[in-house]
Amino acid sequence: MNVRIYKDAKTIGTAAATLFTACVIEKPDCVLGLATGSTPIPTYEKMAELYRDGVVDYAGVTTYNLDEYVGLDHGHDQSYYYFMQENLFRHINVKEENVHVLSGIAPDPEQECSEYERAIEAAGGIDLQILGIGRNGHIAFNEPADSFAPATHVVELTESTIDANKRFFASADDVPRRALTTGIGTIMKARAIVLIATGADKAEAVRAMVKEPVSPRCPASILQFHPNATILLDEAAASLL
């Protein structure tokens, strides 16, 4: 792991956006793995700014998002497809046909997961994947478990994750209890990974990820084995290292 500590989330966003911009400039038809939630928003804002400034062109880029809630269609304002449109896609020139997000209303969720996995492989795999980390150490929606999930799958969300995400909904009761998510094995196939963590509430998970033995009880700890993983932290998230 390459661990870097910055003063605040905005500075981290600039650093992460610089890495993504460099990837696209070096390989204009690259495949980007994207994430949702509040953590990557400064990164997406900076990516859009660099696009507006003419630094980078996303016309040849393909994207795959990590996950989606079961039961939410792409038009739902809490779906991850909607999130990506609002926070990144409509601000850059990525082609709609090159944007891929799991369908939360697929009639056969398991088949949707299998087809998504095959699509990522057919695209040549992820060149650069952005991640956040949950307070319980989850990455994407891979919750603490007895083993690492190898591929895209359906997952039951833990109460910790539901509690963390309820701020986006009217109440905790409105948060979906299931999600579709790329697996740990899928994530680890990415050629490069950037994980961002900010805030003191992530400090314990960060410590477990970086300092403790690799374990599926802290899914993010698997990144210790990745050959090109960069961890971007603010001072609060890094406080227990």
Stockholm file with secondary structure:
# STOCKHOLM 1.0

chainA/1-241         MNVRIYKDAKTIGTAAATLFTACVIEKPDCVLGLATGSTPIPTYEKMAELYRDGVVDYAGVTTYNLDEYVGLDHGHDQSYYYFMQENLFRHINVKEENVHVLSGIAPDPEQECSEYERAIEAAGGIDLQILGIGRNGHIAFNEPADSFAPATHVVELTESTIDANKRFFASADDVPRRALTTGIGTIMKARAIVLIATGADKAEAVRAMVKEPVSPRCPASILQFHPNATILLDEAAASLL
#=GR chainA/1-241 SS CEEEEESSHHHHHHHHHHHHHHHHHHCTTCEEEECCSSTTHHHHHHHHHHHHTTSCCCTTCEEEESEEETTCCTTSTTSHHHHHHHHTGGGSCCCGGGEECCCTTCSSHHHHHHHHHHHHHHTTCCSEEEECCCTTSCBTTBCSCSSCCCSCEEEECCHHHHHHHGGGSSSGGGSCSEEEECCHHHHHTSSEEEEEECSGGGHHHHHHHHHSCCBTTBGGGGGGGCTTEEEEEETTTTTTC
#=GC SS_cons         CEEEEESSHHHHHHHHHHHHHHHHHHCTTCEEEECCSSTTHHHHHHHHHHHHTTSCCCTTCEEEESEEETTCCTTSTTSHHHHHHHHTGGGSCCCGGGEECCCTTCSSHHHHHHHHHHHHHHTTCCSEEEECCCTTSCBTTBCSCSSCCCSCEEEECCHHHHHHHGGGSSSGGGSCSEEEECCHHHHHTSSEEEEEECSGGGHHHHHHHHHSCCBTTBGGGGGGGCTTEEEEEETTTTTTC
//
